[in-house]
Amino acid sequence: MKAYIKLLLLIALNSSLMAQKTHPNLVLTYNDAVQITNSLGSVPLMDKSIDEAVKFVENALNNPMDVPLPKDAGGGYTHERHKQNYNEMYTAGILYKLTGEEKYALFIKTMLDKYALFYPTLSTHPEGKRQTPGKLFWQSLNETVWLLHTIQAYDCIYNWLGDEDKAKYETRIFVPMADFFINECTHEFDLIHNHGTWIVAAVGMTGYVIGREDYVKKALYGSKMTGESGFLAQLDKLFSPDGYYTEGGYYVRYALWPFFIFAEVIHNNQKDLKIYEYRNQILKKALYSALQVTYTNGEFIPINDALKEKTWLSEELVYATNFVYAHYEHDRQLLSIIKLHDKVSLSGPGLMAAKDLMKDEPIPNFKWQSVQFTDGPEGDMGGVGILRYGSVEDQETLLMKYGSHGLSHGHFDKLTFTFYDQGREIVQDYGAARFLNVVQKFGGRYLDENDSYAKQTVAHNTLVVDEQSQFEGNRRRSEEHHADSYCFNAEDINFQYVSAKENNSYKGVSQHRTMVLVNDEKLYRPAIIDVFRITSETEHQYDLPFYYLGHFIYSNFEYEPFTSARSLMGKNNGYEHLWKEAVGIPGKCSELTWLNGERFYSIISNTEAGDQVYFTRIGGSDPSFNLRNDPGFIIRKKAANTIFVSILEPHGVFDPTLEFTKDSYSTFKEVKVIHNNDNYTIISIEGSKNINWILMISNQDSDKSSSHKVKIAGTDYTWSGPISIIKQ
């Protein structure tokens, strides 16, 4: 069916591609420019956005222009200067169309003259090492971003330029660069990956401006124009049916930029392709799923190679929210985010959003929800589950990941989780080992420790078997498999759960993790119950790490601290980056408490004879000090079949100003597994304040309508659905 739809689109493409000849004809169209110009002085947010653009370009006009020969990697002078140049040209082009002032067009022409002089003489970049190199930049990705911006500047001054200048820029810059991308970066051009999206968007936009129909076709359907790659294939393969992006929230933030820029260009040039309706409005779903994988402070929950500083205030989301607002239902929730952006794109959709912000109508805040997103093109490759409780100001959020590997930026972390509270991360995912654009740190590239630690299983809050990473750290094997959602339910805000299974990451070992959010009036905050079942025919060493953020306060078991000398937890697979700070022998139920902000947190686990708890700290085998020195602990069991049951409890109050502390000890005192086999798991949980819970899980039947009954020591336990709780 998809092939048939693509064939129809290709026929439509042939008949309508060059119908639009007016310039500009990309994101900013001629008609949009007229409307924005006519609105000047009457739409405050658009005026503010234009004023910022004027200040930016006027600063460029008043300073020396520099188009240096490329030599630096990310963060270096030449790298940053070429980035600055494309931003200045792009913004100057828009200002020329809005004001008609020739100084902006002349600025672009002068800079293009400089690029036209030396670009044909360039070979590949001298710092191009790991990634596919460009010519202006150390990786072709940056070069595609340069072209995407610069072709828009050229489009804006197209009608102002003479034929001789057009021929010069097209033959010496734009055509050679597009051909370089298609013919010498073919792997990247056909890649189903955010790098592939940028490159096809840049080439396709070039085609629309200079009248190269072949560029547009290849951008849409791949270098061979078969439809197996290209922009439409990326829309098909990078998003699940409900819009979840396979590389995770951090990278969808970046990928949404070229997706929406090119979609808007296609819409403006070939409305009959109905790109915003493609694949059941997948672009709309992509934005909303991206917004949902943020915490309430707007930070993207770190999945895979993620830098934690990125939020939904990033520039990429300005375009995406504007375009979705304009092309779909004008959802006023999005206006709350656009208001926070405090700027709009200089485009027709940006003008619409800015005008609607002026209406005397309430603007609802964005609503975060407990939600499950499927992963994979068909939605059958696991996914992520998000459980939420509380107000925006102080919300508990738990994300459990059980999807696909996540392409080249993926981590070996199936069945991991991250937990937020108090507006901050409490149990963390490390994210990526990288200092973006910091030249002293390997030119701003991903550091070696990203592979040796951040991607390894032990760097995550999930099971490690025999000190090996999942799939032995082999990306190809990991991409062949995914975890499977078992059940998800958030209908009752006071009892929400997510459960998933994974059977391929370790040979002969099956894993089933269930995480339950339980609210009770006897607790300060809802608690998380974590049930991690492991089955195997042979004995293994099972390590379950927890990476907490905060200051260690208390444990209910004795431990031996290594205060004068530390050793490493292991020799490879990420263990070489963990310092062993202490080791303890817990009793039948271990408790570890830490302080973060004004709240205490405890993890209470069902430890038993022979188990060990290791206190760890990230930073071993790190001579360049590339890793953060964050704490954690690992519960270690040796068995064939076993089960880890832990309760994560936020509790108490710490007020250093009033010198006041209350309930710094956990409410929970005992976690006991009273039944566990392939069919059912029954857990008893006891605590102060008369807490006496029984958690019941059906391990094979996830049907909500099924009834279950288990008799244990003369007591009948009955419930409906896959998971239930009795509060006695």
RAMO-V636319 format. One line per field, one symbol per residue. ss: DSSP state (H for helix, E for strand, C for the rest). psi: psi as a letter, one per 20 degrees, with the letter a starting at -180 (. if undefined). A space follows every 50 residues. Layout:
# RAMO-V636319
ss: ???
psi: ???
This chain:
# RAMO-V636319
ss: CHHHHHHHHHHHHHHHCCCCCCCCECCCEHHHHHHHHHHCCCCHHHHHHH HHHHHHHHHHHCCCCCCCCCCCCCCCHHHHHHHHHHHHHHHHHHHHHHHC CHHHHHHHHHHHHHHHHHHHHCCCCCCCCCCCCCCCCCCHHHHHHHHHHH HHHHHHHCCCCCHHHHHHHHHHHHHHHHHHHHHHCHHHHCCCCHHHHHHH HHHHHHHHHHCCHHHHHHHHHCCCCCCCCCHHHHHHHCECCCCCECCCHH HHHHHHHHHHHHHHHHHHHCHHHCHHHHHHHHHHHHHHHHHHCECCCCEE CCCCCCCCCCECCCHHHHHHHHHHHHHCCCCHHHHHHHHHHCCCCCCHHH HHHHHHCCCCCCCCCCCCCCEEEECCCCCCCCEEEEEEECCHHHCEEEEE EECCCCHHHCCCCCCEEEEEECCEEEECCCCCCECCCCCCCHHHCECHHH HHHHCCHHHCCCEEECCECHHHHCHHHHHCCCCEEEEEEEEECCEEEEEE EECCCCCCEEEEEEEEEECCCCCCCCEEEEEEEEEECCCEEEEEEECECC EEEEECCCEEECCCCCEECCCCCCHHHEEEEEEECCCCCEEEEEEECCEE EEEEECCCCCCEEEEEEECCCCCCCCCCCCEEEEEEEEECCEEEEEEEEE ECEEECCCCEEECCCCCEEEEEEEEECCCEEEEEEEECCCEEEEEEEECC CCCCCCEEEEEECCEEEEEECCEEEEEC
psi: ghhgghgghgghghiigjhoipqqkdgprghgggggghipiinghggghh ghgggghhghhjqqppnqppiqaphrghghghggghhggghhgghghhhj pihgghggggghgghhgigiiqaqphjofgroqbghrhqhghhhhgghgh hhgghhjgihqrhggggghhhifgghgghggghilggghjpnqhhhgggh gggghgghgjknhhggghhhjrhikiiiarghhhhhhiqrhjipphirgg hhgghhfhghghghggghhmhiilhiiplllhhghgghhghhkrrijipp popbnppiiprjiqhhigggggggghicjloighhhghghhkrrqmrghg ggghghhiqmqqoqqpoqqpqpprqqhjkklbbqpppqprrhhmpppppp plbrgkbijqqmkpkrrqpqqkkrpgoqphcqnqnpjohhmlkjrprhih ghfhiqhijrmrpppkkqqpkkjoggghiirqrppgqppkhohinqqppq qpjihppjppqoppppppqpiiqgrqqppooopppqiqqrpppoqonqpa ppgqqjqqqoqnhipqrqhaiakhhijppohrpqorbioqppprpockqq pqopqmrrpiqqppprpqjqlmhjliqqmqrrqpppqorfprpppqpopp raponhgilpppliqqhphpopoipoahgqpppppqrrkkpnqoppppih ojphiqqqpppplippoqrqrhprqpo.
